[in-house]
Amino acid sequence: MRTKRAFLYTAAVTLSLISLAGQKANAGQLYNSWDYGIDSFSDGSGGAVFDIKGMAVKQVR
């Protein structure tokens, strides 16, 4: 019973904190109808040659 109560308390606190955060994730930037996504400069495998520095996408009608 004690474990169940602790779990429910933790879940309630976690959900409350998530709802208070309010801001959605923003992983890109919009400029002149282009969506830019910047990546970390050191997370690729195989050295710097295989790192993706960023991407840009534009939707054309």
MODELLER restraints for C-alpha pairs under 7 A, 6 or more apart:
rsr = mdl.restraints
at = mdl.atoms
rsr.add(forms.Gaussian(group=physical.xy_distance, feature=features.Distance(at['CA:27:A'], at['CA:37:A']), mean=6.35, stdev=0.5))
rsr.add(forms.Gaussian(group=physical.xy_distance, feature=features.Distance(at['CA:28:A'], at['CA:35:A']), mean=6.39, stdev=0.5))
rsr.add(forms.Gaussian(group=physical.xy_distance, feature=features.Distance(at['CA:28:A'], at['CA:36:A']), mean=5.22, stdev=0.5))
rsr.add(forms.Gaussian(group=physical.xy_distance, feature=features.Distance(at['CA:28:A'], at['CA:37:A']), mean=4.46, stdev=0.5))
rsr.add(forms.Gaussian(group=physical.xy_distance, feature=features.Distance(at['CA:28:A'], at['CA:38:A']), mean=6.81, stdev=0.5))
rsr.add(forms.Gaussian(group=physical.xy_distance, feature=features.Distance(at['CA:29:A'], at['CA:35:A']), mean=5.60, stdev=0.5))
rsr.add(forms.Gaussian(group=physical.xy_distance, feature=features.Distance(at['CA:29:A'], at['CA:36:A']), mean=5.04, stdev=0.5))
rsr.add(forms.Gaussian(group=physical.xy_distance, feature=features.Distance(at['CA:29:A'], at['CA:37:A']), mean=6.61, stdev=0.5))
rsr.add(forms.Gaussian(group=physical.xy_distance, feature=features.Distance(at['CA:30:A'], at['CA:36:A']), mean=6.33, stdev=0.5))
rsr.add(forms.Gaussian(group=physical.xy_distance, feature=features.Distance(at['CA:33:A'], at['CA:58:A']), mean=6.26, stdev=0.5))
rsr.add(forms.Gaussian(group=physical.xy_distance, feature=features.Distance(at['CA:34:A'], at['CA:56:A']), mean=6.36, stdev=0.5))
rsr.add(forms.Gaussian(group=physical.xy_distance, feature=features.Distance(at['CA:34:A'], at['CA:57:A']), mean=5.66, stdev=0.5))
rsr.add(forms.Gaussian(group=physical.xy_distance, feature=features.Distance(at['CA:34:A'], at['CA:58:A']), mean=4.73, stdev=0.5))
rsr.add(forms.Gaussian(group=physical.xy_distance, feature=features.Distance(at['CA:35:A'], at['CA:56:A']), mean=5.52, stdev=0.5))
rsr.add(forms.Gaussian(group=physical.xy_distance, feature=features.Distance(at['CA:35:A'], at['CA:57:A']), mean=5.20, stdev=0.5))
rsr.add(forms.Gaussian(group=physical.xy_distance, feature=features.Distance(at['CA:35:A'], at['CA:58:A']), mean=6.29, stdev=0.5))
rsr.add(forms.Gaussian(group=physical.xy_distance, feature=features.Distance(at['CA:36:A'], at['CA:55:A']), mean=5.78, stdev=0.5))
rsr.add(forms.Gaussian(group=physical.xy_distance, feature=features.Distance(at['CA:36:A'], at['CA:56:A']), mean=4.50, stdev=0.5))
rsr.add(forms.Gaussian(group=physical.xy_distance, feature=features.Distance(at['CA:36:A'], at['CA:57:A']), mean=6.64, stdev=0.5))
rsr.add(forms.Gaussian(group=physical.xy_distance, feature=features.Distance(at['CA:37:A'], at['CA:54:A']), mean=5.41, stdev=0.5))
rsr.add(forms.Gaussian(group=physical.xy_distance, feature=features.Distance(at['CA:37:A'], at['CA:55:A']), mean=5.23, stdev=0.5))
rsr.add(forms.Gaussian(group=physical.xy_distance, feature=features.Distance(at['CA:37:A'], at['CA:56:A']), mean=6.40, stdev=0.5))
rsr.add(forms.Gaussian(group=physical.xy_distance, feature=features.Distance(at['CA:38:A'], at['CA:53:A']), mean=6.32, stdev=0.5))
rsr.add(forms.Gaussian(group=physical.xy_distance, feature=features.Distance(at['CA:38:A'], at['CA:54:A']), mean=4.34, stdev=0.5))
rsr.add(forms.Gaussian(group=physical.xy_distance, feature=features.Distance(at['CA:38:A'], at['CA:55:A']), mean=6.66, stdev=0.5))
rsr.add(forms.Gaussian(group=physical.xy_distance, feature=features.Distance(at['CA:39:A'], at['CA:52:A']), mean=6.52, stdev=0.5))
rsr.add(forms.Gaussian(group=physical.xy_distance, feature=features.Distance(at['CA:39:A'], at['CA:53:A']), mean=5.24, stdev=0.5))
rsr.add(forms.Gaussian(group=physical.xy_distance, feature=features.Distance(at['CA:39:A'], at['CA:54:A']), mean=5.16, stdev=0.5))
rsr.add(forms.Gaussian(group=physical.xy_distance, feature=features.Distance(at['CA:40:A'], at['CA:53:A']), mean=6.69, stdev=0.5))
rsr.add(forms.Gaussian(group=physical.xy_distance, feature=features.Distance(at['CA:41:A'], at['CA:51:A']), mean=6.59, stdev=0.5))
rsr.add(forms.Gaussian(group=physical.xy_distance, feature=features.Distance(at['CA:41:A'], at['CA:53:A']), mean=5.89, stdev=0.5))
rsr.add(forms.Gaussian(group=physical.xy_distance, feature=features.Distance(at['CA:42:A'], at['CA:51:A']), mean=6.81, stdev=0.5))
rsr.add(forms.Gaussian(group=physical.xy_distance, feature=features.Distance(at['CA:43:A'], at['CA:51:A']), mean=6.81, stdev=0.5))
rsr.add(forms.Gaussian(group=physical.xy_distance, feature=features.Distance(at['CA:44:A'], at['CA:50:A']), mean=5.94, stdev=0.5))
rsr.add(forms.Gaussian(group=physical.xy_distance, feature=features.Distance(at['CA:44:A'], at['CA:51:A']), mean=4.65, stdev=0.5))
